[in-house]
Amino acid sequence: MAKNLRAWLALSRPPFHSVGVLPFILGGVLAWRQGTFRWDIAAWGVLGVVLVMLATYYAGEYWDYVEDSLGRGPSRFSGGSQVVQRGLLPRHAALRASLVSLLLAGGVGLILQLGYRTGPWTIPLGLLGMVGGFFYSTRPLRWVSRGWGELWIAFCYGWLPVAVGYYLQTGEITPLIHWLAVPIGLTIFNVILLNESPDYPADLAAGKTNLTVRLGREWASRLYGLAGLGSGAAVLFSLGHGVPARALWFYLPVLFLSLILVVQVMRGRWRDRSALERLCAANLAVNLGTTAAYIFTFIT
């Protein structure tokens, strides 16, 4: 029993829920700042976001079975949880859990729209997240192999959670949401782009044509640099479009770390697997730090 629970916990990858929950909280904080906030709606919303992410991660465990089996060794940021590959759970359990999570997420959407009357766009916004997440790895759509899976990730972990967190509380989407979402979307784009690097040989062998496989790791590192610089510029640009200037003080440490990462990645440090593991960890910190900087700005 305990072994099964640990396997399900590993398969669920709870640390990676932070990249979806934190921007959702940012949307709620923005609504609270404007005088509209309900804890019960926020709690249901967080549950819905987590369920969509579970559906996404479980589906990835099932559909990426071959390439995850070809990985060169364990990584905290790529290659799946390895729970299925180690025989701790049957492969079909991941797919069934994904479908159950998807159904439960739909139920949460109905409760919010029909029960709490959060607005007519509640279910359509939820469906966007479900289509983007579930079909990221799931055939026949399988966004990750079409060259735009990374853009879906940028949207689903950037604009969408911030917009939904705000919309559920207020029933509208203010233009400020767009300015907040751009740097968050660019940093999560870089998270998925760099996380593809350790899996490059396995993905290439398995025919998983994600952006790094399509571009090659040299060009992917240049694209990483461009998105990294773009995220910093987007935060600075947001200061003139509704974000208080004090956000800069919260963001400066993140910007410093982001610039170091851009230099390291573009100089090819990703070739060293142990260094790449550290780069991936710092890369995740840049994404979470960017969102946290905005949250601190609006609660102070």
C-alpha positions as CSV (number, residue, x, y, z in Angstrom):
1,M,0.0,0.0,0.0
2,A,2.7,2.5,1.0
3,K,4.7,1.5,-2.0
4,N,1.8,2.2,-4.3
5,L,1.1,5.5,-2.7
6,R,4.8,6.5,-3.2
7,A,4.6,5.4,-6.8
8,W,1.4,7.5,-7.4
9,L,3.0,10.5,-5.7
10,A,6.1,10.2,-7.9
11,L,3.9,9.8,-11.0
12,S,1.9,13.0,-10.1
13,R,5.1,15.1,-9.9
14,P,3.8,17.5,-7.3
15,P,6.8,20.0,-7.5
16,F,5.9,20.8,-11.1
17,H,2.4,21.8,-10.1
18,S,3.9,25.1,-8.8
19,V,4.4,26.4,-12.3
20,G,0.6,26.3,-12.9
21,V,-0.7,27.1,-9.4
22,L,1.5,30.2,-8.8
23,P,0.4,32.2,-11.9
24,F,-3.2,31.2,-10.9
25,I,-2.6,32.7,-7.5
26,L,-1.2,35.8,-9.2
27,G,-4.6,36.3,-11.0
28,G,-6.4,35.9,-7.7
29,V,-4.1,38.4,-5.9
30,L,-4.7,40.9,-8.7
31,A,-8.5,40.5,-8.2
32,W,-8.0,40.8,-4.4
33,R,-6.0,44.0,-4.9
34,Q,-9.0,45.4,-6.8
35,G,-11.4,44.5,-4.0
36,T,-13.0,41.3,-5.3
37,F,-12.0,37.9,-3.9
38,R,-13.6,34.7,-2.5
39,W,-11.6,31.9,-0.9
40,D,-14.0,29.2,-1.9
41,I,-13.8,30.1,-5.6
42,A,-10.0,30.3,-5.3
43,A,-9.9,26.8,-3.7
44,W,-12.1,25.2,-6.4
45,G,-10.0,27.0,-9.1
46,V,-6.7,25.6,-7.7
47,L,-8.3,22.2,-7.6
48,G,-9.2,22.5,-11.3
49,V,-5.7,23.7,-12.3
50,V,-4.1,20.8,-10.4
51,L,-6.5,18.3,-12.0
52,V,-5.7,19.6,-15.5
53,M,-1.9,19.3,-14.7
54,L,-2.4,15.8,-13.4
55,A,-4.2,14.8,-16.6
56,T,-1.3,16.3,-18.6
57,Y,1.5,14.6,-16.6
58,Y,-0.3,11.2,-16.5
59,A,-0.9,11.3,-20.2
60,G,2.8,12.1,-20.8
61,E,3.8,9.1,-18.7
62,Y,1.7,6.9,-21.0
63,W,2.4,8.4,-24.4
64,D,6.1,9.1,-23.9
65,Y,6.8,5.6,-22.7
66,V,9.3,4.7,-25.5
67,E,11.4,7.9,-25.3
68,D,11.4,7.9,-21.5
69,S,12.6,4.3,-21.6
70,L,15.5,5.4,-23.8
71,G,16.8,8.1,-21.5
72,R,20.5,8.2,-20.5
73,G,19.8,8.2,-16.8
74,P,17.5,9.8,-14.1
75,S,16.9,13.5,-14.3
76,R,14.6,15.6,-12.0
77,F,13.4,17.7,-14.9
78,S,13.0,15.4,-17.9
79,G,12.5,11.8,-19.0
80,G,9.2,11.4,-17.0
81,S,9.0,10.0,-13.5
82,Q,10.3,6.5,-14.5
83,V,7.6,4.9,-12.4
84,V,6.1,3.0,-15.3
85,Q,9.6,2.0,-16.6
86,R,10.5,0.6,-13.2
87,G,7.3,-1.5,-13.1
88,L,6.0,0.3,-10.0
89,L,2.7,0.9,-11.8
90,P,1.3,-0.5,-15.0
91,R,1.4,1.8,-18.0
92,H,-2.3,1.7,-18.6
93,A,-2.9,3.0,-15.1
94,A,-1.3,6.3,-16.1
95,L,-3.7,6.7,-19.0
96,R,-6.8,5.8,-16.9
97,A,-5.7,8.3,-14.2
98,S,-5.3,11.0,-16.9
99,L,-8.8,10.5,-18.2
100,V,-10.3,10.4,-14.6
101,S,-8.4,13.7,-13.8
102,L,-9.8,15.2,-17.0
103,L,-13.4,14.3,-16.1
104,L,-13.0,15.6,-12.6
105,A,-11.5,18.9,-14.0
106,G,-14.6,19.2,-16.1
107,G,-16.8,18.7,-13.0
108,V,-15.0,21.5,-11.2
109,G,-15.6,23.7,-14.2
110,L,-19.3,23.0,-14.1
111,I,-19.4,23.7,-10.3
112,L,-17.7,27.0,-10.8
113,Q,-19.8,28.2,-13.8
114,L,-23.2,26.8,-12.8
115,G,-22.9,26.8,-9.0
116,Y,-20.8,29.8,-8.3
117,R,-21.8,31.7,-11.5
118,T,-18.2,32.7,-12.2
119,G,-19.1,33.7,-15.8
120,P,-19.8,32.3,-19.3
121,W,-16.1,31.9,-20.2
122,T,-15.3,29.6,-17.2
123,I,-15.8,26.4,-19.1
124,P,-14.3,27.6,-22.4
125,L,-11.2,28.8,-20.6
126,G,-11.0,25.4,-18.8
127,L,-11.4,23.6,-22.0
128,L,-8.5,25.5,-23.5
129,G,-6.2,24.3,-20.7
130,M,-7.5,20.7,-21.0
131,V,-6.9,20.6,-24.8
132,G,-3.5,22.2,-24.5
133,G,-2.4,20.0,-21.6
134,F,-4.0,16.6,-22.3
135,F,-3.1,16.6,-26.0
136,Y,0.5,17.9,-25.4
137,S,1.6,14.2,-25.5
138,T,-1.6,12.4,-26.5
139,R,-2.1,11.2,-30.0
140,P,-3.4,12.0,-32.6
141,L,-2.9,15.7,-31.9
142,R,0.3,15.4,-29.8
143,W,1.3,19.0,-29.8
144,V,4.9,18.2,-28.6
145,S,5.7,16.6,-31.9
146,R,4.2,19.3,-34.1
147,G,6.7,22.1,-33.3
148,W,4.3,24.2,-31.4
149,G,3.9,22.2,-28.1
150,E,6.3,24.6,-26.4
151,L,4.0,27.5,-27.4
152,W,1.0,25.7,-25.9
153,I,3.0,25.3,-22.7
154,A,3.8,29.1,-22.8
155,F,0.1,29.8,-23.2
156,C,-1.2,27.2,-20.7
157,Y,1.3,28.1,-18.0
158,G,1.6,31.8,-18.8
159,W,-1.5,33.7,-19.9
160,L,-4.2,31.1,-19.1
161,P,-3.7,30.5,-15.3
162,V,-3.3,34.2,-14.6
163,A,-6.4,35.1,-16.7
164,V,-8.5,32.3,-15.1
165,G,-7.4,33.2,-11.6
166,Y,-8.5,36.7,-12.2
167,Y,-11.6,35.9,-14.3
168,L,-13.1,33.5,-11.7
169,Q,-13.1,36.3,-9.2
170,T,-14.2,39.2,-11.3
171,G,-16.0,37.8,-14.4
172,E,-13.7,39.8,-16.7
173,I,-10.1,39.9,-18.0
174,T,-8.3,43.2,-17.7
175,P,-5.5,44.2,-20.2
176,L,-3.0,44.1,-17.3
177,I,-3.3,40.3,-17.4
178,H,-1.6,40.3,-20.8
179,W,1.4,42.3,-19.7
180,L,1.8,40.0,-16.6
181,A,1.5,36.9,-18.7
182,V,4.2,37.7,-21.4
183,P,7.3,37.3,-19.2
184,I,5.8,34.3,-17.3
185,G,5.0,32.6,-20.6
186,L,8.5,33.3,-22.0
187,T,10.2,31.9,-18.9
188,I,8.1,28.7,-18.9
189,F,8.8,28.4,-22.6
190,N,12.5,28.3,-21.6
191,V,11.8,25.8,-18.9
192,I,10.4,23.3,-21.3
193,L,13.0,24.1,-24.0
194,L,16.0,23.5,-21.7
195,N,14.4,20.4,-20.1
196,E,14.2,18.9,-23.6
197,S,18.0,19.0,-23.9
198,P,18.8,16.0,-21.6
199,D,16.3,13.9,-23.6
200,Y,17.5,15.0,-27.0
201,P,19.2,11.7,-28.0
202,A,16.2,9.6,-26.8
203,D,13.6,12.0,-28.4
204,L,15.6,11.9,-31.7
205,A,15.7,8.1,-31.7
206,A,12.0,7.8,-30.8
207,G,10.9,10.4,-33.4
208,K,9.6,12.8,-30.8
209,T,10.0,15.9,-32.9
210,N,9.8,18.6,-30.3
211,L,11.4,22.1,-30.9
212,T,14.8,21.1,-29.7
213,V,14.9,18.0,-32.0
214,R,13.7,20.2,-34.9
215,L,16.2,23.0,-34.3
216,G,19.1,21.0,-32.9
217,R,20.6,21.9,-29.5
218,E,22.8,24.7,-30.8
219,W,20.0,26.7,-32.3
220,A,17.7,25.8,-29.4
221,S,20.2,27.4,-27.1
222,R,20.1,30.6,-29.2
223,L,16.3,30.6,-29.0
224,Y,16.6,30.1,-25.2
225,G,18.8,33.2,-25.1
226,L,16.4,35.2,-27.1
227,A,13.4,34.2,-24.9
228,G,15.4,34.9,-21.8
229,L,16.3,38.4,-22.9
230,G,12.7,38.9,-24.0
231,S,11.3,37.9,-20.6
232,G,13.5,40.5,-18.9
233,A,12.4,43.2,-21.4
234,A,8.8,42.2,-21.0
235,V,8.9,42.7,-17.2
236,L,10.5,46.1,-17.7
237,F,7.9,47.0,-20.3
238,S,5.1,45.9,-18.0
239,L,6.2,48.6,-15.5
240,G,4.7,51.2,-17.7
241,H,1.4,49.3,-18.3
242,G,-0.2,49.0,-14.8
243,V,2.5,47.2,-12.8
244,P,3.9,49.3,-10.0
245,A,7.5,50.4,-10.2
246,R,8.4,48.6,-7.0
247,A,8.1,45.3,-8.9
248,L,11.6,46.0,-10.2
249,W,13.1,45.6,-6.7
250,F,11.5,42.1,-6.4
251,Y,12.5,41.2,-9.9
252,L,16.1,42.3,-9.9
253,P,17.5,39.1,-8.3
254,V,15.5,37.0,-10.8
255,L,16.8,39.1,-13.7
256,F,20.4,38.6,-12.5
257,L,19.9,34.9,-12.4
258,S,18.2,34.9,-15.8
259,L,21.1,36.7,-17.4
260,I,23.6,34.3,-15.9
261,L,21.6,31.4,-17.4
262,V,21.4,33.0,-20.8
263,V,25.2,33.3,-20.9
264,Q,25.7,29.8,-19.6
265,V,23.3,28.2,-22.0
266,M,24.5,30.1,-25.0
267,R,28.1,29.2,-24.1
268,G,27.2,25.6,-24.3
269,R,27.2,24.5,-20.7
270,W,24.3,22.2,-21.5
271,R,26.8,19.8,-23.0
272,D,27.9,18.9,-19.4
273,R,25.0,16.7,-18.0
274,S,25.7,17.5,-14.4
275,A,25.8,21.3,-15.2
276,L,22.7,20.9,-17.2
277,E,20.8,19.5,-14.2
278,R,21.8,22.6,-12.3
279,L,20.8,24.9,-15.2
280,C,17.4,23.3,-15.3
281,A,16.9,23.8,-11.6
282,A,17.9,27.5,-11.8
283,N,15.7,27.9,-14.9
284,L,12.7,26.7,-13.0
285,A,13.6,29.2,-10.2
286,V,13.6,32.0,-12.8
287,N,10.0,31.1,-13.9
288,L,8.7,30.8,-10.3
289,G,10.7,33.9,-9.3
290,T,9.2,36.0,-12.1
291,T,5.6,35.1,-11.0
292,A,6.5,35.5,-7.3
293,A,7.9,39.0,-8.0
294,Y,4.6,40.1,-9.4
295,I,2.7,38.5,-6.5
296,F,4.9,40.3,-3.9
297,T,4.4,43.6,-5.8
298,F,0.6,43.4,-5.6
299,I,0.3,42.2,-2.0
300,T,2.7,45.0,-0.6
